[in-house]
Amino acid sequence: MITGRDISDLTDEIRKGTLAVDLDSVTVTPPNGDAITLPFPVEVTLGEDDLTCLIRVRDKSQIPLELLPMFEGHMGGTQIMGVETCYRISGSSPEGTMLELENFWPRAVQTNTTMGAGSTHHFHFNRINLLAKGWDAQNYDDIQRQLESVSTGLKPEPVETKRKEPANEDFFAILPGVELLIRPHGTTSETIHPFLGKTTSSKRKCFQGEILGGTFCLEERDGDLLVFYRREISLASDSLTARQIFSGILEAIGFTHGCQPWPFYLEHRCDYRVVERWVTKCRSSQRSALLPMSKARLHFESDAQQLFCKAAEFFARKDEKAKVFTRALWLLREGTRDGMPNEIRLITLCSLLEGLIHRLEDRFFTKDERKKIVRREKWKTIMERLSLPWDAAFSAVYESWDFYRHPLAHGFQEKTGDNVVSSMQAYSRMTAAIYILMAQEIGFRGTMERSVFEGNDEVDLSKQIRVQNTTPGAFQ
């Protein structure tokens, strides 16, 4: 949860699009440089496209020499800038909240000059780091010692404090606009009325479970998805950090919910102490991509819960295969979002499916075998070795891919026989095939729909895979 009224108010303003904060005690840190005091009024607000910082310069002669390039802009030809060229601006809000503007681009996107009143420079930046202060900057032992000092009026000796619970590492994030689809658990509310007495109500809007030694919870609230994860710090010696596991949980949400798992608020605490906390512009993470399972199955079946947990464990590893799948899912969601032309959707799916098949070819065939076997037979052999049904499912996937891939890849040529029905079938089949191949690789052992637009036929992934790896460095 968002702690601190000042932090909560700030995030609410960002969420509503009404952010306007004046900064005091502002410093600017150039790349690989030292902090420089900025003697001008600075305001943080929301522009049309991004977070914006307004710096009002009354007299150019007051600009520190080291910061002149930031205000004067680049003279000459095109200049390519990366994150390494960004500045960092720090300051405090009127409420005392310490803000750090991360990835502050060193070229104003707009400059307004007023006769006799100086100029206003508009800069974009990526997100606001909310720095810890007070108890947020202290761990459990520090807080206990401070409480003892207040209660006794004496400065306690630096002795070891006896803990009643283990030290934990906690993560919390908000995914805006995402509906929770896997919700086997609920919350209960109790109301006590002076006349009617006590009433209780419950609603299924949570999903809680165990992943890699920690506990996670997903909760839908006010149209957003809240994501929690907690693990004992004593488990930090494991090969996977809690940060990696939480990242895997976010990617698993994207995989199962068809959304971009990009938080607009994230908080990380170690033993109560804030080590990372930031907020960025609020954009809906929801997308319109087809899901790996029907919504009815996601809501209630244990297969959906297993799929999520397997995906979280898989993406937490951050190995080469996980990186490829993460990028492929991002392209799938962006390529099939609302308003995207159907041709773009289909060519995106054709490309992603082809990429997965190529990696499986490296895994199951030698170079000589790949040259001798025709494409359809290679696909069929791969599915058989993965114990996936060719005749009942992937033969139709191949036909749709073969029908649309080449005309779309070579100038979006029209092809006889293309119609709304065939294109929607291809969209459904290829999307399902991508999800099925990924689910098989991440270790899911349940059932998935072969094409959500064509009925309830399912593909069983519970069978043992026959693995044959013949190429060094191929996907394992």
Secondary structure by P-SEA (a helix, b strand, c coil): ccccaaaaaaaaaaaacbbbbbbcbbbbbcccccbbbbcbbbbbbbccccbbbbbbbccccccccccccccccccccbbbbccccbbbbbbccccbbbbbbccccccccbbbbcccccbbbbbbbccccccccccccccaaaaaaaaaaaaccccccccbbbbccccbbbbbbbbccccccccccbbbbbbbbccccbbbbbbccccccccccbbbbbbbcccbbbbbbbbbcccccccccaaaaaaaaaaaaaaaccccccccbbbbbccccccccccccccccccccccccccccccccaaaaaaaaaaaaaaaaccaaaaaaaaaaaaaaaaccccccaaaaaaaaaaaaaaaaaaaaaacccaaaaacccaaaaaaaaaaaacccccccaaaaaaaaaaccccccccccccccccaaaaaaaaaaaaaaaaaaaaaaacccbbbbcccccccbbbbcccccccccccccccc
